[in-house]
Amino acid sequence: VKNVTLSADHYAGAVVGQGYCRIDKCDAENVNIIVTIDSTADNGKGDYGDKAGAIIGQNCEGTLSVTNCTAKNVIIEGYRDLGGIVGMAHYGNIASNCRVDNITILQELSANYESSTPTTLGAVIGRKGINNQTGATVTESGNTTGEGIEIAVIIAEGLTQNTESGDFNVSSAEGLAYIAEQVNKKGNTDIASGDIIL
């Protein structure tokens, strides 16, 4: 699959959105996925913006698999459960011999509706499900990551922060203005805790 742009609230993938799947030898290239939060869902508490991957958004529970797949030149933006290959793999799933290159995962926190910020973001798999009764989870082997992997939080329009390095990436005048505003606030040092990349 090549040159795909998707917009949804959840269950978004260039090959499969959600399913009970055994996927083998599928490739996704030049994929852009945005899963948006619905702030009116769950009686106004908010929900969605989740389960997006270049191959599959969510693979359901059981001995299902995603094998020998690749994702290249992919941008995925959402709130939680975001992965370069699989957004969410449920317990019992197998993910093996997959490769990702030039993957950008962007976490949108403007409508942070959970009690703590989700950390279910990954270059290959975003979230790995666990069976609370048996402890079963996802089996991984032989998955590889190439160059150009970035997982970042969207701070403001035109401003992201890399979750690994802490560096800020400014891509617009709005992002630069946000940094200046935060630095000028008395006692605010949080925004200056990483390197700024223009």
C-alpha positions in Angstrom: 0.0 0.0 0.0 1.4 3.4 -1.0 0.5 7.0 -0.6 -2.4 6.7 1.9 -3.9 9.5 4.0 -6.5 8.5 6.6 -8.6 10.4 9.1 -10.7 8.7 11.7 -11.5 8.8 15.4 -10.0 5.3 16.0 -9.3 1.9 14.4 -7.2 3.3 11.5 -4.7 1.3 9.5 -3.5 1.5 5.8 -4.2 -2.3 5.4 -6.8 -3.0 8.1 -8.6 -0.8 10.7 -9.6 -3.5 13.2 -9.9 -7.2 12.9 -9.1 -10.8 13.9 -6.2 -11.0 11.5 -3.2 -13.0 10.4 -1.3 -10.5 8.2 1.9 -11.5 6.4 4.2 -9.7 3.9 2.3 -6.4 3.7 4.1 -3.2 3.2 3.0 0.4 3.8 4.8 3.4 2.4 4.1 7.1 2.5 1.2 6.8 5.0 -0.3 9.7 7.0 -2.9 8.8 9.6 -4.7 11.2 12.0 -7.0 9.8 14.7 -8.8 12.6 16.5 -10.2 12.9 20.0 -13.9 13.3 20.4 -14.3 15.6 23.4 -18.0 15.0 23.6 -17.8 11.2 23.9 -18.4 9.4 27.2 -20.7 12.1 28.5 -18.3 14.9 27.8 -15.3 13.2 29.4 -13.7 12.5 25.9 -12.6 9.4 24.1 -10.9 8.0 21.0 -7.9 9.4 19.1 -6.6 5.9 19.4 -5.6 2.6 17.8 -3.7 3.6 14.6 -0.9 1.8 12.8 0.5 1.8 9.3 -0.5 -1.8 8.8 -3.4 -2.3 11.3 -5.0 -0.1 13.9 -6.0 -3.0 16.3 -5.5 -6.7 16.1 -8.0 -8.4 18.4 -7.3 -11.0 21.1 -6.1 -14.5 20.3 -3.3 -16.3 18.4 -3.3 -13.8 15.6 -0.2 -12.4 13.9 1.5 -9.6 12.0 4.6 -11.0 10.3 7.2 -9.9 7.7 5.6 -6.5 7.3 7.3 -3.1 6.7 6.3 0.5 7.2 8.3 3.4 5.7 7.8 7.2 5.6 4.8 7.1 8.0 3.3 9.9 10.2 0.7 8.9 12.8 -1.0 11.5 15.0 -3.4 10.8 17.9 -3.7 10.4 21.6 -2.9 6.8 22.5 -2.3 3.3 21.2 -0.2 4.5 18.2 2.4 2.3 16.5 4.4 2.2 13.3 3.1 -1.3 12.4 0.3 -2.0 14.9 -1.6 0.5 17.0 -2.8 -2.1 19.5 -1.9 -5.8 19.6 -4.1 -7.8 22.0 -2.9 -10.6 24.2 -2.0 -13.8 22.4 -0.9 -11.9 19.3 2.4 -12.5 17.6 4.4 -9.7 15.9 7.6 -10.9 14.2 10.1 -9.9 11.5 8.6 -6.5 10.9 10.7 -3.4 10.1 10.0 0.3 10.3 11.9 3.2 8.8 11.2 7.0 8.9 8.4 6.7 11.4 7.0 9.7 13.2 4.5 9.2 16.0 2.9 12.4 17.4 0.9 12.4 20.6 -1.8 15.1 20.7 -2.5 16.1 24.3 -4.8 19.1 23.9 -7.8 17.1 25.2 -6.0 14.9 27.7 -9.1 13.0 28.9 -7.3 10.2 30.9 -6.3 10.5 34.5 -2.6 10.1 33.5 -1.0 10.6 30.1 -0.9 7.4 28.1 2.5 6.1 27.2 1.2 3.5 24.7 3.2 4.7 21.7 5.8 2.7 19.9 7.9 2.4 16.7 6.5 -1.1 15.9 3.6 -1.6 18.4 1.9 1.1 20.3 0.0 -0.9 23.0 0.4 -4.5 24.0 -2.7 -6.0 25.5 -2.6 -8.1 28.7 -5.0 -10.8 29.8 -5.6 -9.9 33.5 -6.5 -13.4 34.4 -3.7 -15.4 32.7 -1.1 -12.7 32.3 -0.8 -13.5 28.5 0.5 -10.7 26.4 2.1 -10.1 23.0 5.0 -12.2 21.6 7.6 -10.2 19.6 10.7 -11.5 17.8 12.9 -10.2 15.0 11.3 -6.8 14.7 13.7 -4.0 13.7 13.8 -0.2 13.5 15.8 1.7 11.0 16.7 5.4 10.7 14.4 8.3 11.3 12.3 7.0 14.2 10.7 9.8 16.3 8.1 9.7 19.0 7.1 13.1 20.2 4.4 15.0 22.1 2.6 17.9 20.4 3.1 20.9 22.8 1.5 23.5 20.7 0.9 24.3 17.0 4.3 24.0 15.3 6.0 22.7 18.4 6.8 19.1 19.4 9.0 17.5 22.1 10.8 14.2 21.5 9.9 11.8 24.3 13.4 10.2 24.3 15.8 13.1 23.9 13.6 15.9 25.4 14.5 18.1 22.4 12.0 20.6 21.1 11.3 20.8 17.4 9.9 24.1 16.1 8.3 24.0 12.7 6.4 27.3 12.6 6.3 30.8 13.8 3.5 29.8 16.2 5.7 27.2 17.8 8.5 29.8 18.3 6.1 32.3 19.7 4.8 29.7 22.2 8.4 29.0 23.4 9.0 32.8 23.9 5.8 33.2 25.8 6.6 30.3 28.2 10.2 31.4 28.7 9.0 34.9 29.6 6.7 33.6 32.3 8.3 34.1 35.6 9.7 30.8 37.1 8.8 28.6 34.1 11.8 26.5 33.2 10.0 23.4 31.9 10.0 24.6 28.3 13.8 25.2 28.4 14.7 21.7 29.7 15.6 20.3 26.2 17.5 21.6 23.2 15.5 23.6 20.7 15.8 22.5 17.1 14.7 25.0 14.4 
